[in-house]
């Protein structure tokens, strides 16, 4: 979330913890089990995307060079993209580090989180 919040040129994404009531409602609306916290989800008015499909759709909306990289990555087979996503997801703390404070505690981003 921190990466997306800082890489957006125009604020467009809102976030919900999948463990929250809002998250559970989004999971259910997307046809997922309400205890399925296994992946990042991008929920739009029309569709729900997970794993590499979600990440690439998000990246396409961020500052350059991320949209260009996402366009190239779409050419990879989805199975390979998801394998790469799973590997990065397992090591995300090693790659991105952990946040020193909860993002909700920062006033500039508080309105970006759904209850």
C-alpha positions as CSV (number, residue, x, y, z in Angstrom):
1,X,0.0,0.0,0.0
2,X,2.8,2.4,0.9
3,X,4.4,1.8,-2.5
4,X,1.1,2.5,-4.3
5,X,0.3,5.6,-2.2
6,X,3.7,7.1,-3.0
7,X,3.8,6.1,-6.7
8,X,0.4,7.5,-7.6
9,X,0.6,10.7,-9.7
10,X,-3.1,11.3,-8.9
11,X,-4.8,9.6,-6.0
12,X,-7.1,6.9,-7.4
13,X,-6.9,3.8,-5.2
14,X,-8.6,3.2,-1.8
15,X,-7.6,0.4,0.5
16,X,-9.3,-2.0,2.8
17,X,-7.9,-4.7,5.1
18,X,-9.3,-8.0,3.9
19,X,-9.9,-8.9,7.5
20,X,-12.2,-6.0,8.0
21,X,-16.0,-5.9,7.5
22,X,-15.5,-3.9,4.3
23,X,-12.8,-6.4,3.1
24,X,-15.1,-9.3,3.8
25,X,-17.9,-7.7,1.8
26,X,-15.5,-7.1,-1.1
27,X,-14.3,-10.7,-0.9
28,X,-17.8,-11.9,-0.9
29,X,-18.8,-9.6,-3.8
30,X,-15.9,-11.0,-5.7
31,X,-17.0,-14.6,-5.2
32,X,-14.2,-15.4,-2.7
33,X,-14.3,-16.9,0.7
34,X,-14.4,-14.2,3.4
35,X,-11.3,-15.8,5.0
36,X,-9.2,-15.8,1.8
37,X,-6.4,-13.4,2.5
38,X,-4.0,-15.0,0.2
39,X,-3.5,-12.3,-2.4
40,X,-3.8,-8.6,-3.3
41,X,-7.2,-7.8,-4.8
42,X,-8.2,-5.0,-7.1
43,X,-11.9,-4.6,-7.1
44,X,-13.5,-2.3,-9.6
45,X,-17.1,-1.6,-10.4
46,X,-17.1,-4.4,-13.0
47,X,-14.4,-6.9,-12.0
48,X,-12.1,-8.4,-9.4
49,X,-8.5,-9.0,-10.2
50,X,-6.0,-10.9,-8.0
51,X,-2.3,-11.7,-8.0
52,X,-0.4,-10.6,-11.1
53,X,-3.5,-9.3,-12.9
54,X,-4.2,-6.9,-9.9
55,X,-0.6,-5.8,-9.6
56,X,-0.2,-5.1,-13.3
57,X,-3.5,-3.2,-13.5
58,X,-2.4,-1.1,-10.5
59,X,1.1,-0.5,-12.0
60,X,-0.5,0.7,-15.2
61,X,-2.0,3.6,-13.2
62,X,1.1,4.7,-11.4
63,X,4.0,7.0,-12.4
64,X,6.4,6.0,-15.1
65,X,8.2,3.7,-15.7
66,X,5.7,1.4,-14.0
67,X,3.0,1.5,-16.8
68,X,5.7,0.7,-19.3
69,X,7.0,-2.2,-17.2
70,X,3.4,-3.5,-16.7
71,X,2.8,-3.4,-20.5
72,X,5.9,-5.5,-21.0
73,X,5.0,-7.9,-18.2
74,X,1.5,-8.5,-19.7
75,X,3.3,-10.4,-22.5
76,X,4.4,-13.1,-20.0
77,X,2.2,-16.1,-19.5
78,X,-0.2,-15.6,-16.6
79,X,1.1,-18.7,-14.9
80,X,4.7,-17.4,-14.9
81,X,3.5,-13.9,-13.8
82,X,1.6,-15.5,-10.9
83,X,4.6,-17.6,-9.9
84,X,6.7,-14.4,-9.8
85,X,4.0,-12.6,-7.8
86,X,3.8,-15.5,-5.3
87,X,7.6,-15.4,-4.8
88,X,7.7,-11.7,-4.3
89,X,4.7,-11.8,-2.0
90,X,6.5,-14.3,0.2
91,X,9.5,-12.0,0.4
92,X,7.8,-8.7,0.5
93,X,9.2,-7.7,3.9
94,X,12.7,-8.4,2.7
95,X,12.2,-6.5,-0.5
96,X,10.2,-3.5,0.7
97,X,10.8,-3.6,4.4
98,X,8.2,-3.0,7.1
99,X,6.5,0.2,7.8
100,X,7.6,2.0,11.0
101,X,4.0,3.1,11.6
102,X,0.5,2.2,10.5
103,X,-0.5,4.1,7.4
104,X,-3.8,4.9,9.0
105,X,-2.0,7.0,11.6
106,X,-0.8,9.4,8.9
107,X,-3.4,12.1,8.3
108,X,-2.4,12.6,4.6
109,X,-3.5,9.1,3.8
110,X,-6.3,8.4,6.3
111,X,-9.1,9.2,3.8
112,X,-7.7,6.6,1.4
113,X,-8.7,3.7,3.7
114,X,-12.2,2.2,3.8
115,X,-13.6,1.3,7.2
